Amino acid sequence: MTTIILLTISNIFMTFAWYGHLRFKDKALWLVILVSWGIAFVEYCFMVPANRWGSSQFTTGQLKMIQEVITLLVFCVFSVLYLKEELKWNYIVGFLFILAAVFFVFKKW
């Protein structure tokens, strides 16, 4: 559970680093890059331990799949609440296909 929590926190920071500046298009690009790097540093402080500790119970492929699913969930919330964008039906269908990938990665064959 620690891995999931750390991955969620890291993805919240990374989503803000990558997309948060879109509400500040009037700011200089160099400034938003520097701010994004600062936010990304904090993200790494959660992501690296999450992967290090998580590797004792998950494979690398499973860790990546968990991270991708968390990223999509965080992004959906961020997009709607922070960027005020509509979550369209085709986005949801695409995300569901990615969620289906979880089955194949975690299924014991």
ABEGO torsion letter per residue (X at the ends): XAAAAAAAAAAAAAAAAAAAAAABAABBAAAAAAAAAAAAAAAAAAAAAAAAAAAAABBAAAAAAAAAAAAAAAAAAAAAAAAGBBBBAAAAAAAAAAAAAAAAAABBX
